[in-house]
Amino acid sequence: MAAARNYLDALDFNPNQTITIDSTCTPTPQGCIVSAPAFSNAIVTFANTAPFQISISFSPGTQSIFPNPLVIAANSNSPTYTVAGGTNLGLNYSITGNGIATGPFALQLGVGPMAVQITGSGSTLSYTPNPVAVPQGNTANGMGTLAISAPSTTLPINWTSTDPFNPPINSADGNSHPLAGGTNAGSYIYNAGPSPADAPGPGKVIIRSS
């Protein structure tokens, strides 16, 4: 039997991505996956078509690819930003301008993943970030991914309806889980802890269309 292809090898790369932001501070696409093979680079550009200045804030703030915040003048493009081939990182970002605030939206570099950290214990659990955005992706360029971590990797994760990931996220194991093929964009609600959940409120995953 032939060996299975590596997940990265099986994908078509998306090395040149422009994210266009309109006058409602809504980006197109709202969730995207950018990747390039090793020893090559991917390029990301933000295009502001609004008649006012916008500011884009990224999470986690420790990333070093984009200025944080990234400020773009009215009807202008950002500089082009280079992403080294083989980079794997998940970013959420929000947009503000002219009194409008939107987000989070998702930008996955390589296979990500987006990441949620659960802290606390018992009935004082909290999720960071909450909500978290994950790009919808597709089977050609790759699916969006999410890792949920907690001090205990056996902490249960309970979904109120559908778990959109495959393999499913049923504990805070810290591993990267891709979305199941055919997952619809929208909001998916989860709680951490035994059922009924101990957490004081639900966590939300927003699948952003790609």
GROMACS elastic network, one bead per residue, 0.5 to 0.9 nm:
[ bonds ]
;  ai    aj funct       b0    kb
    1     4     6  0.88982   500
    2     5     6  0.88542   500
    4     7     6  0.87868   500
    5     8     6  0.81902   500
    5     9     6  0.62881   500
    5    10     6  0.59921   500
    6     9     6  0.50889   500
    6    10     6  0.62017   500
    7    10     6  0.53087   500
    7    11     6  0.68556   500
    7   111     6  0.86972   500
    7   142     6  0.84948   500
    8    11     6  0.55057   500
    8    12     6  0.84344   500
    8    13     6  0.86737   500
    8    37     6  0.85442   500
    8    86     6  0.89873   500
    8   110     6  0.80498   500
    8   111     6  0.76220   500
    8   142     6  0.83023   500
    9    12     6  0.80351   500
    9    37     6  0.87122   500
   10   140     6  0.81461   500
   10   141     6  0.88438   500
   10   142     6  0.87676   500
   11   139     6  0.77364   500
   11   140     6  0.56087   500
   11   141     6  0.52750   500
   11   142     6  0.61477   500
   12    35     6  0.86951   500
   12    36     6  0.89128   500
   12   140     6  0.57096   500
   12   141     6  0.50267   500
   12   142     6  0.78854   500
   13    33     6  0.89706   500
   13    34     6  0.73412   500
   13    35     6  0.53030   500
   13    36     6  0.54208   500
   13    37     6  0.71336   500
   13   110     6  0.86588   500
   13   140     6  0.85033   500
   13   141     6  0.60344   500
   13   142     6  0.86833   500
   14    17     6  0.71358   500
   14    33     6  0.71359   500
   14    34     6  0.51526   500
   14    35     6  0.51388   500
   14    36     6  0.64366   500
   14    42     6  0.75017   500
   14   141     6  0.67911   500
   15    34     6  0.59029   500
   15    35     6  0.52953   500
   15    36     6  0.51089   500
   15    37     6  0.85858   500
   15    40     6  0.88954   500
   15    41     6  0.68984   500
   15    43     6  0.59832   500
   15    44     6  0.81407   500
   15    83     6  0.86816   500
   15    85     6  0.86700   500
   16    34     6  0.73256   500
   16    35     6  0.83991   500
   16    36     6  0.88269   500
   16    42     6  0.57483   500
   16    44     6  0.61789   500
   16    45     6  0.83170   500
   17    32     6  0.82775   500
   17    33     6  0.85998   500
   17    34     6  0.67387   500
   17    42     6  0.79956   500
   17    43     6  0.62544   500
   17    45     6  0.64243   500
   17    46     6  0.85793   500
   18    28     6  0.85226   500
   18    29     6  0.86910   500
   18    43     6  0.83121   500
   18    44     6  0.58532   500
   18    46     6  0.57035   500
   18    47     6  0.68457   500
   19    27     6  0.61862   500
   19    28     6  0.56184   500
   19    29     6  0.62377   500
   19    30     6  0.81905   500
   19    32     6  0.85827   500
   19    44     6  0.76662   500
   19    45     6  0.62596   500
   19    47     6  0.60563   500
   19    48     6  0.86024   500
   20    26     6  0.81605   500
   20    27     6  0.53380   500
   20    28     6  0.51876   500
   20    29     6  0.73900   500
   20    45     6  0.84853   500
   20    46     6  0.59267   500
   20    48     6  0.61029   500
   20    49     6  0.70385   500
   20    77     6  0.89048   500
   21    24     6  0.78912   500
   21    25     6  0.57422   500
   21    26     6  0.53883   500
   21    28     6  0.64034   500
   21    29     6  0.89238   500
   21    46     6  0.73672   500
   21    47     6  0.60329   500
   21    49     6  0.59484   500
   21    50     6  0.70482   500
   21    95     6  0.89573   500
   22    25     6  0.53660   500
   22    26     6  0.56083   500
   22    27     6  0.65411   500
   22    28     6  0.82730   500
   22    47     6  0.86537   500
   22    48     6  0.64997   500
   22    49     6  0.52024   500
   22    50     6  0.51796   500
   22    51     6  0.88911   500
   23    26     6  0.73397   500
   23    48     6  0.83225   500
   23    49     6  0.67121   500
   23    51     6  0.69371   500
   23    52     6  0.79451   500
   23    97     6  0.87564   500
   23    98     6  0.89953   500
   24    27     6  0.87553   500
   24    50     6  0.77963   500
   24    97     6  0.87689   500
   24   100     6  0.71964   500
   24   101     6  0.88241   500
   24   102     6  0.84184   500
   25    48     6  0.87336   500
   25    50     6  0.76933   500
   25    54     6  0.78451   500
   25    95     6  0.61337   500
   25    96     6  0.68109   500
   25    97     6  0.70264   500
   25   100     6  0.68514   500
   25   101     6  0.71544   500
   25   102     6  0.63622   500
   25   103     6  0.88616   500
   26    29     6  0.87737   500
   26    30     6  0.74197   500
   26    95     6  0.78933   500
   26   102     6  0.69949   500
   26   103     6  0.82117   500
   27    30     6  0.52415   500
   27    31     6  0.85437   500
   27    46     6  0.89376   500
   27    48     6  0.89939   500
   27    95     6  0.87860   500
   27   105     6  0.80531   500
   28    31     6  0.78865   500
   28    32     6  0.88743   500
   28   209     6  0.88532   500
   28   210     6  0.81497   500
   29    32     6  0.62091   500
   29   208     6  0.82016   500
   29   209     6  0.66686   500
   29   210     6  0.53504   500
   30   104     6  0.89801   500
   30   105     6  0.56170   500
   30   106     6  0.65313   500
   30   107     6  0.82812   500
   30   135     6  0.75369   500
   30   208     6  0.54485   500
   30   209     6  0.57273   500
   30   210     6  0.62606   500
   31   105     6  0.60349   500
   31   107     6  0.58374   500
   31   108     6  0.78396   500
   31   133     6  0.79050   500
   31   134     6  0.67744   500
   31   136     6  0.64647   500
   31   137     6  0.75513   500
   31   144     6  0.86012   500
   31   207     6  0.77667   500
   31   209     6  0.54008   500
   32   105     6  0.89659   500
   32   106     6  0.64399   500
   32   107     6  0.51822   500
   32   108     6  0.61830   500
   32   109     6  0.85493   500
   32   134     6  0.87470   500
   32   135     6  0.55389   500
   32   136     6  0.75942   500
   32   137     6  0.66776   500
   32   144     6  0.83559   500
   32   208     6  0.81955   500
   32   209     6  0.78408   500
   32   210     6  0.52255   500
   33   106     6  0.84289   500
   33   107     6  0.60294   500
   33   109     6  0.58267   500
   33   110     6  0.67465   500
   33   111     6  0.80445   500
   33   112     6  0.86651   500
   33   135     6  0.69571   500
   33   136     6  0.87919   500
   33   137     6  0.66201   500
   33   141     6  0.72781   500
   33   142     6  0.73970   500
   33   143     6  0.80649   500
   33   144     6  0.73957   500
   33   210     6  0.79227   500
   34    42     6  0.69110   500
   34    43     6  0.81529   500
   34    44     6  0.78739   500
   34    83     6  0.84675   500
   34   107     6  0.75074   500
   34   108     6  0.62274   500
   34   110     6  0.60063   500
   34   111     6  0.89054   500
   34   141     6  0.84982   500
   35    41     6  0.80396   500
   35    42     6  0.60338   500
   35    43     6  0.88855   500
   35    83     6  0.79489   500
   35    84     6  0.85222   500
   35    85     6  0.65724   500
   35    86     6  0.72749   500
   35    87     6  0.75160   500
   35    88     6  0.84161   500
   35   108     6  0.84222   500
   35   109     6  0.57974   500
   35   111     6  0.81105   500
   35   141     6  0.84623   500
   36    39     6  0.84508   500
   36    40     6  0.61116   500
   36    41     6  0.56875   500
   36    42     6  0.53481   500
   36    83     6  0.81287   500
   36    84     6  0.73917   500
   36    86     6  0.65264   500
   36    87     6  0.82312   500
   36   109     6  0.89804   500
   36   110     6  0.74228   500
   37    40     6  0.56311   500
   37    41     6  0.73904   500
   37    42     6  0.86272   500
   37    84     6  0.86322   500
   37    86     6  0.60151   500
   38    41     6  0.77604   500
   38    84     6  0.75987   500
   38    86     6  0.50145   500
   38    87     6  0.85114   500
   39    84     6  0.76620   500
   39    85     6  0.59301   500
   39    86     6  0.79830   500
   40    83     6  0.89307   500
   40    84     6  0.65637   500
   40    85     6  0.50249   500
   40    86     6  0.83707   500
   41    82     6  0.63805   500
   41    83     6  0.56105   500
   41    86     6  0.85542   500
   42    81     6  0.82679   500
   42    82     6  0.57949   500
   42    84     6  0.63285   500
   42    85     6  0.64887   500
   43    80     6  0.62842   500
   43    81     6  0.55792   500
   43    83     6  0.60595   500
   43    84     6  0.87944   500
   44    79     6  0.86801   500
   44    80     6  0.57316   500
   44    81     6  0.51672   500
   44    82     6  0.65779   500
   44    83     6  0.75111   500
   45    77     6  0.70843   500
   45    78     6  0.59593   500
   45    79     6  0.64592   500
   45    81     6  0.63613   500
   46    72     6  0.82905   500
   46    76     6  0.87329   500
   46    77     6  0.57961   500
   46    78     6  0.52643   500
   46    79     6  0.78018   500
   46    80     6  0.78684   500
   47    72     6  0.82069   500
   47    75     6  0.76709   500
   47    76     6  0.61581   500
   47    78     6  0.62953   500
   48    51     6  0.82893   500
   48    52     6  0.85197   500
   48    53     6  0.80119   500
   48    54     6  0.74616   500
   48    72     6  0.66784   500
   48    73     6  0.73289   500
   48    74     6  0.63552   500
   48    75     6  0.53198   500
   48    76     6  0.53277   500
   48    77     6  0.58191   500
   48    78     6  0.78454   500
   49    52     6  0.84924   500
   49    74     6  0.68331   500
   49    76     6  0.67332   500
   49    77     6  0.83058   500
   50    53     6  0.74263   500
   50    54     6  0.80755   500
   50    73     6  0.88308   500
   50    74     6  0.57503   500
   50    75     6  0.56607   500
   50    76     6  0.85112   500
   50    97     6  0.89588   500
   51    73     6  0.85000   500
   51    75     6  0.57768   500
   52    72     6  0.88598   500
   52    73     6  0.66907   500
   52    75     6  0.73191   500
   52    97     6  0.68565   500
   52    98     6  0.65708   500
   53    71     6  0.71629   500
   53    72     6  0.57345   500
   53    75     6  0.81112   500
   53    76     6  0.87921   500
   53    96     6  0.87516   500
   53    97     6  0.60807   500
   53    98     6  0.74858   500
   54    70     6  0.82794   500
   54    71     6  0.58199   500
   54    72     6  0.54717   500
   54    73     6  0.66064   500
   54    74     6  0.72851   500
   54    95     6  0.67973   500
   54    96     6  0.56568   500
   54    98     6  0.76318   500
   55    68     6  0.89044   500
   55    69     6  0.61443   500
   55    70     6  0.55905   500
   55    72     6  0.64230   500
   55    73     6  0.88793   500
   55    94     6  0.82748   500
   55    95     6  0.57201   500
   55    96     6  0.53126   500
   55    97     6  0.63945   500
   56    67     6  0.88670   500
   56    68     6  0.72537   500
   56    69     6  0.53337   500
   56    71     6  0.63492   500
   56    72     6  0.82264   500
   56    93     6  0.64947   500
   56    94     6  0.56789   500
   56    96     6  0.66453   500
   57    61     6  0.81567   500
   57    67     6  0.84757   500
   57    68     6  0.55688   500
   57    70     6  0.65311   500
   57    71     6  0.88836   500
   57    92     6  0.84145   500
   57    93     6  0.53622   500
   57    94     6  0.53798   500
   57    95     6  0.65662   500
   57    96     6  0.84370   500
   58    61     6  0.58283   500
   58    62     6  0.89017   500
   58    63     6  0.80771   500
   58    66     6  0.80767   500
   58    67     6  0.84909   500
   58    68     6  0.61132   500
   58    69     6  0.68837   500
   58    70     6  0.84175   500
   58    91     6  0.66095   500
   58    92     6  0.57824   500
   58    94     6  0.67414   500
   59    62     6  0.76569   500
   59    63     6  0.77717   500
   59    68     6  0.88552   500
   59    90     6  0.87076   500
   59    91     6  0.57146   500
   59    92     6  0.51479   500
   59    93     6  0.59922   500
   59    94     6  0.86040   500
   59   129     6  0.84095   500
   60    63     6  0.62418   500
   60    90     6  0.84492   500
   60    91     6  0.65073   500
   60    92     6  0.73116   500
   60    93     6  0.87943   500
   60   129     6  0.89974   500
   61    64     6  0.82097   500
   61    68     6  0.69065   500
   63    66     6  0.72311   500
   63    67     6  0.87855   500
   63    68     6  0.86193   500
   63    89     6  0.87069   500
   63    91     6  0.83578   500
   64    67     6  0.72584   500
   64    68     6  0.86086   500
   65    81     6  0.70140   500
   65    82     6  0.74516   500
   65    83     6  0.71222   500
   66    69     6  0.80338   500
   66    70     6  0.69099   500
   66    81     6  0.70231   500
   67    70     6  0.50151   500
   67    71     6  0.83170   500
   68    71     6  0.84394   500
   70    78     6  0.82010   500
   71    78     6  0.80630   500
   72    75     6  0.84077   500
   72    76     6  0.65206   500
   72    77     6  0.67953   500
   72    78     6  0.59477   500
   73    76     6  0.55244   500
   73    77     6  0.77659   500
   73    78     6  0.83727   500
   74    77     6  0.86758   500
   77    80     6  0.84947   500
   78    81     6  0.84792   500
   83    86     6  0.86183   500
   83    87     6  0.68586   500
   83   109     6  0.79014   500
   84    87     6  0.57486   500
   85    88     6  0.88385   500
   85   110     6  0.80952   500
   86   109     6  0.85878   500
   86   110     6  0.65176   500
   86   111     6  0.89299   500
   87   109     6  0.61689   500
   87   110     6  0.57094   500
   87   111     6  0.81965   500
   87   112     6  0.82601   500
   88   108     6  0.77040   500
   88   109     6  0.51835   500
   88   111     6  0.53179   500
   88   113     6  0.71371   500
   89   107     6  0.86435   500
   89   108     6  0.61329   500
   89   109     6  0.50095   500
   89   110     6  0.66516   500
   89   111     6  0.70126   500
   89   113     6  0.57930   500
   89   114     6  0.71284   500
   90   106     6  0.76004   500
   90   107     6  0.63531   500
   90   109     6  0.60788   500
   90   110     6  0.83672   500
   90   111     6  0.79559   500
   90   115     6  0.70363   500
   90   134     6  0.83682   500
   90   145     6  0.81094   500
   90   146     6  0.83007   500
   91   105     6  0.83760   500
   91   106     6  0.59621   500
   91   107     6  0.51744   500
   91   108     6  0.59862   500
   91   109     6  0.78478   500
   91   112     6  0.81175   500
   91   113     6  0.83777   500
   91   114     6  0.63289   500
   91   115     6  0.86149   500
   91   133     6  0.85783   500
   91   134     6  0.88084   500
   92   103     6  0.82131   500
   92   104     6  0.58211   500
   92   105     6  0.54446   500
   92   107     6  0.62034   500
   92   108     6  0.83689   500
   92   114     6  0.77293   500
   92   132     6  0.71895   500
   92   133     6  0.62839   500
   92   134     6  0.80367   500
   93   103     6  0.64807   500
   93   104     6  0.52957   500
   93   105     6  0.53155   500
   93   106     6  0.64853   500
   93   107     6  0.77256   500
   93   133     6  0.87185   500
   94   101     6  0.72955   500
   94   102     6  0.56887   500
   94   105     6  0.63564   500
   95   100     6  0.79373   500
   95   101     6  0.57108   500
   95   102     6  0.52812   500
   95   103     6  0.63368   500
   95   104     6  0.80833   500
   95   105     6  0.87582   500
   96    99     6  0.69322   500
   96   100     6  0.54317   500
   96   102     6  0.65066   500
   96   103     6  0.89434   500
   97   100     6  0.52459   500
   97   101     6  0.67410   500
   98   101     6  0.85961   500
  102   105     6  0.83045   500
  103   106     6  0.87285   500
  103   133     6  0.83552   500
  104   131     6  0.74611   500
  104   132     6  0.68479   500
  104   133     6  0.58577   500
  104   206     6  0.82907   500
  105   132     6  0.82958   500
  105   133     6  0.55529   500
  105   134     6  0.75781   500
  105   135     6  0.80022   500
  105   206     6  0.84430   500
  105   207     6  0.89140   500
  105   208     6  0.67497   500
  106   114     6  0.83581   500
  106   132     6  0.83652   500
  106   133     6  0.52744   500
  106   134     6  0.54243   500
  106   135     6  0.54765   500
  106   144     6  0.89754   500
  106   207     6  0.85274   500
  106   208     6  0.68119   500
  107   112     6  0.88562   500
  107   114     6  0.88554   500
  107   133     6  0.87529   500
  107   134     6  0.78778   500
  107   135     6  0.69035   500
  108   111     6  0.68885   500
  108   112     6  0.53839   500
  108   113     6  0.71003   500
  108   114     6  0.73234   500
  108   134     6  0.78876   500
  108   135     6  0.69940   500
  108   144     6  0.71110   500
  108   145     6  0.81964   500
  109   112     6  0.55723   500
  109   113     6  0.82693   500
  110   113     6  0.84367   500
  110   142     6  0.85270   500
  111   142     6  0.74466   500
  111   143     6  0.80061   500
  111   144     6  0.74600   500
  111   145     6  0.68533   500
  111   176     6  0.86941   500
  111   178     6  0.86881   500
  112   115     6  0.85770   500
  112   144     6  0.75879   500
  112   145     6  0.61645   500
  112   146     6  0.76387   500
  112   176     6  0.79594   500
  113   134     6  0.87081   500
  113   144     6  0.74781   500
  113   146     6  0.50111   500
  113   147     6  0.61677   500
  113   175     6  0.88422   500
  113   176     6  0.59068   500
  113   177     6  0.79067   500
  113   178     6  0.84408   500
  114   132     6  0.77690   500
  114   133     6  0.77470   500
  114   134     6  0.66161   500
  114   144     6  0.80818   500
  114   145     6  0.60588   500
  114   147     6  0.62359   500
  114   148     6  0.86330   500
  114   176     6  0.82656   500
  115   128     6  0.83940   500
  115   129     6  0.80369   500
  115   132     6  0.80050   500
  115   145     6  0.86270   500
  115   146     6  0.56767   500
  115   148     6  0.59013   500
  115   149     6  0.76448   500
  115   174     6  0.84067   500
  115   176     6  0.84889   500
  116   127     6  0.64815   500
  116   128     6  0.54147   500
  116   129     6  0.59040   500
  116   130     6  0.79012   500
  116   132     6  0.73245   500
  116   146     6  0.76708   500
  116   147     6  0.63270   500
  116   149     6  0.62528   500
  116   150     6  0.86386   500
  116   174     6  0.87776   500
  117   126     6  0.82609   500
  117   127     6  0.58214   500
  117   128     6  0.52300   500
  117   129     6  0.73300   500
  117   147     6  0.85271   500
  117   148     6  0.59940   500
  117   150     6  0.59350   500
  117   151     6  0.89478   500
  117   172     6  0.87689   500
  117   174     6  0.87387   500
  118   121     6  0.89887   500
  118   125     6  0.66337   500
  118   126     6  0.56235   500
  118   128     6  0.64883   500
  118   148     6  0.73306   500
  118   149     6  0.60033   500
  118   151     6  0.75714   500
  118   172     6  0.80747   500
  118   192     6  0.82689   500
  119   124     6  0.82615   500
  119   125     6  0.56569   500
  119   126     6  0.55160   500
  119   127     6  0.66902   500
  119   128     6  0.81677   500
  119   149     6  0.87600   500
  119   150     6  0.62080   500
  119   151     6  0.70952   500
  120   123     6  0.81742   500
  120   124     6  0.55349   500
  120   126     6  0.64804   500
  120   150     6  0.86516   500
  120   151     6  0.83916   500
  121   124     6  0.55046   500
  121   125     6  0.53538   500
  121   126     6  0.87091   500
  121   151     6  0.88851   500
  121   193     6  0.88162   500
  121   198     6  0.84569   500
  121   199     6  0.84962   500
  122   125     6  0.65523   500
  122   193     6  0.75963   500
  122   198     6  0.58007   500
  122   199     6  0.72449   500
  123   193     6  0.85899   500
  123   197     6  0.84235   500
  123   199     6  0.51926   500
  123   200     6  0.60879   500
  124   198     6  0.76259   500
  124   199     6  0.62016   500
  124   200     6  0.65058   500
  125   192     6  0.77022   500
  125   193     6  0.84866   500
  125   198     6  0.74077   500
  125   199     6  0.50559   500
  125   200     6  0.68443   500
  125   201     6  0.85583   500
  126   130     6  0.86408   500
  126   192     6  0.89385   500
  126   199     6  0.70670   500
  126   200     6  0.78820   500
  126   201     6  0.81376   500
  126   202     6  0.89949   500
  126   203     6  0.83893   500
  127   130     6  0.57647   500
  127   131     6  0.83482   500
  127   202     6  0.87128   500
  127   203     6  0.65394   500
  128   131     6  0.79098   500
  128   132     6  0.80726   500
  128   203     6  0.89896   500
  129   132     6  0.56330   500
  129   203     6  0.88513   500
  130   133     6  0.88136   500
  130   202     6  0.89148   500
  130   203     6  0.59776   500
  130   204     6  0.61521   500
  130   205     6  0.77809   500
  131   203     6  0.63893   500
  131   205     6  0.57637   500
  131   206     6  0.68873   500
  132   203     6  0.83958   500
  132   204     6  0.64828   500
  132   205     6  0.50955   500
  132   206     6  0.61246   500
  132   207     6  0.86518   500
  133   204     6  0.85581   500
  133   205     6  0.58314   500
  133   207     6  0.58653   500
  133   208     6  0.64947   500
  134   137     6  0.87852   500
  134   144     6  0.56424   500
  134   145     6  0.66727   500
  134   146     6  0.70589   500
  134   179     6  0.87676   500
  134   205     6  0.70580   500
  134   206     6  0.61697   500
  134   208     6  0.60033   500
  134   209     6  0.89247   500
  135   143     6  0.73105   500
  135   145     6  0.77358   500
  135   179     6  0.89114   500
  135   185     6  0.85560   500
  135   206     6  0.84323   500
  135   207     6  0.57231   500
  135   209     6  0.63027   500
  135   210     6  0.61890   500
  136   142     6  0.89311   500
  136   143     6  0.61947   500
  136   144     6  0.54639   500
  136   145     6  0.88636   500
  136   179     6  0.73378   500
  136   182     6  0.88215   500
  136   183     6  0.72028   500
  136   184     6  0.75102   500
  136   185     6  0.64378   500
  136   207     6  0.56237   500
  136   208     6  0.55382   500
  136   209     6  0.52277   500
  136   210     6  0.55342   500
  137   140     6  0.83414   500
  137   141     6  0.67013   500
  137   142     6  0.56660   500
  137   144     6  0.54220   500
  137   179     6  0.82868   500
  137   181     6  0.87750   500
  137   208     6  0.86567   500
  137   209     6  0.74393   500
  137   210     6  0.55348   500
  138   141     6  0.57100   500
  138   142     6  0.53201   500
  138   143     6  0.52573   500
  138   144     6  0.81574   500
  138   181     6  0.70228   500
  138   182     6  0.79487   500
  138   210     6  0.79313   500
  139   142     6  0.51975   500
  139   143     6  0.62947   500
  139   181     6  0.66785   500
  139   182     6  0.87976   500
  140   143     6  0.84276   500
  142   145     6  0.89837   500
  142   178     6  0.84797   500
  143   178     6  0.57182   500
  143   179     6  0.56578   500
  143   180     6  0.76392   500
  143   181     6  0.74370   500
  144   177     6  0.83958   500
  144   178     6  0.56505   500
  144   179     6  0.57143   500
  144   207     6  0.83995   500
  145   165     6  0.81620   500
  145   176     6  0.60494   500
  145   177     6  0.52716   500
  145   179     6  0.60733   500
  146   165     6  0.83858   500
  146   169     6  0.88799   500
  146   174     6  0.89069   500
  146   175     6  0.79440   500
  146   176     6  0.54108   500
  146   177     6  0.53420   500
  146   178     6  0.65685   500
  146   179     6  0.80473   500
  147   169     6  0.83976   500
  147   172     6  0.78229   500
  147   173     6  0.76917   500
  147   174     6  0.51827   500
  147   175     6  0.52038   500
  147   177     6  0.61846   500
  148   157     6  0.89886   500
  148   169     6  0.79973   500
  148   171     6  0.79069   500
  148   172     6  0.50139   500
  148   173     6  0.65741   500
  148   174     6  0.50727   500
  148   175     6  0.71402   500
  148   176     6  0.79967   500
  148   177     6  0.89638   500
  149   152     6  0.79686   500
  149   153     6  0.68127   500
  149   155     6  0.89552   500
  149   171     6  0.85411   500
  149   173     6  0.58790   500
  149   175     6  0.78394   500
  150   153     6  0.59925   500
  150   154     6  0.85299   500
  150   155     6  0.71742   500
  150   172     6  0.56617   500
  150   173     6  0.75322   500
  150   174     6  0.73532   500
  151   154     6  0.89216   500
  151   155     6  0.83120   500
  151   172     6  0.85534   500
  152   155     6  0.55398   500
  152   172     6  0.71840   500
  152   173     6  0.79351   500
  153   156     6  0.84090   500
  153   171     6  0.65829   500
  153   174     6  0.68831   500
  154   170     6  0.88417   500
  154   171     6  0.55454   500
  154   172     6  0.61875   500
  154   173     6  0.65135   500
  155   170     6  0.84760   500
  155   171     6  0.52963   500
  155   172     6  0.54784   500
  155   173     6  0.78701   500
  155   192     6  0.67565   500
  155   193     6  0.58521   500
  155   194     6  0.77424   500
  156   169     6  0.88195   500
  156   170     6  0.57685   500
  156   172     6  0.65130   500
  156   191     6  0.83504   500
  156   192     6  0.56982   500
  156   193     6  0.51434   500
  156   194     6  0.60890   500
  156   195     6  0.82938   500
  156   197     6  0.87418   500
  157   169     6  0.66916   500
  157   172     6  0.65587   500
  157   190     6  0.66125   500
  157   191     6  0.58263   500
  157   193     6  0.64238   500
  157   194     6  0.80668   500
  157   195     6  0.89779   500
  157   197     6  0.85935   500
  158   161     6  0.88717   500
  158   163     6  0.83822   500
  158   169     6  0.84673   500
  158   170     6  0.64269   500
  158   171     6  0.81293   500
  158   189     6  0.86085   500
  158   190     6  0.54092   500
  158   191     6  0.52396   500
  158   192     6  0.62084   500
  158   193     6  0.76288   500
  158   194     6  0.81062   500
  158   195     6  0.72943   500
  158   196     6  0.88735   500
  158   197     6  0.75695   500
  159   162     6  0.61569   500
  159   163     6  0.58016   500
  159   169     6  0.88975   500
  159   170     6  0.82627   500
  159   188     6  0.75700   500
  159   189     6  0.58904   500
  159   191     6  0.64867   500
  159   192     6  0.88923   500
  160   163     6  0.82549   500
  160   188     6  0.77967   500
  160   189     6  0.57819   500
  160   190     6  0.58821   500
  160   191     6  0.78012   500
  161   188     6  0.76122   500
  161   189     6  0.74865   500
  161   190     6  0.84914   500
  162   165     6  0.89002   500
  162   188     6  0.71653   500
  162   189     6  0.84314   500
  163   166     6  0.82424   500
  163   168     6  0.62724   500
  163   169     6  0.70791   500
  163   170     6  0.84317   500
  163   188     6  0.74944   500
  163   189     6  0.86571   500
  163   190     6  0.84182   500
  164   168     6  0.72601   500
  164   169     6  0.85531   500
  164   178     6  0.87658   500
  164   179     6  0.58100   500
  164   180     6  0.59535   500
  164   181     6  0.89641   500
  164   183     6  0.62463   500
  164   184     6  0.84773   500
  164   188     6  0.75741   500
  165   169     6  0.64323   500
  165   177     6  0.61821   500
  165   178     6  0.56836   500
  165   181     6  0.86989   500
  165   183     6  0.83153   500
  166   169     6  0.76939   500
  166   177     6  0.64391   500
  166   178     6  0.59124   500
  166   179     6  0.57208   500
  166   181     6  0.82368   500
  167   177     6  0.62108   500
  167   178     6  0.72346   500
  167   179     6  0.81736   500
  167   180     6  0.77579   500
  168   171     6  0.88154   500
  168   177     6  0.72193   500
  168   178     6  0.87340   500
  168   179     6  0.86769   500
  168   180     6  0.86483   500
  169   172     6  0.73584   500
  169   173     6  0.80475   500
  169   175     6  0.88954   500
  169   177     6  0.69996   500
  170   173     6  0.83283   500
  171   174     6  0.84580   500
  171   192     6  0.80734   500
  171   193     6  0.89203   500
  172   175     6  0.80602   500
  172   192     6  0.81330   500
  173   176     6  0.87700   500
  178   181     6  0.87722   500
  179   182     6  0.84493   500
  179   183     6  0.67437   500
  180   183     6  0.57376   500
  183   207     6  0.84159   500
  184   207     6  0.73852   500
  184   208     6  0.88822   500
  184   209     6  0.81516   500
  185   206     6  0.73871   500
  185   208     6  0.55089   500
  185   209     6  0.55316   500
  185   210     6  0.88598   500
  186   205     6  0.82562   500
  186   206     6  0.56065   500
  186   207     6  0.51543   500
  186   208     6  0.68368   500
  186   209     6  0.83451   500
  187   204     6  0.65706   500
  187   205     6  0.56946   500
  187   207     6  0.62604   500
  187   208     6  0.88790   500
  188   203     6  0.84644   500
  188   204     6  0.57631   500
  188   205     6  0.51376   500
  188   206     6  0.63647   500
  188   207     6  0.78234   500
  189   202     6  0.63681   500
  189   203     6  0.57881   500
  189   205     6  0.63752   500
  189   206     6  0.87778   500
  190   202     6  0.56829   500
  190   203     6  0.51940   500
  190   204     6  0.63085   500
  190   205     6  0.79450   500
  191   194     6  0.88764   500
  191   195     6  0.86643   500
  191   196     6  0.88169   500
  191   197     6  0.58448   500
  191   198     6  0.78840   500
  191   199     6  0.63419   500
  191   200     6  0.88137   500
  191   201     6  0.72858   500
  191   202     6  0.50236   500
  191   203     6  0.59192   500
  191   204     6  0.87292   500
  192   195     6  0.84522   500
  192   197     6  0.58841   500
  192   198     6  0.67761   500
  192   199     6  0.59390   500
  192   202     6  0.79936   500
  192   203     6  0.81492   500
  193   196     6  0.75787   500
  193   198     6  0.50791   500
  193   199     6  0.64820   500
  194   197     6  0.50441   500
  194   198     6  0.64117   500
  195   198     6  0.75158   500
  197   200     6  0.81291   500
  197   201     6  0.88407   500
  197   202     6  0.88936   500
  198   201     6  0.86335   500
  199   202     6  0.69951   500
  199   203     6  0.89889   500
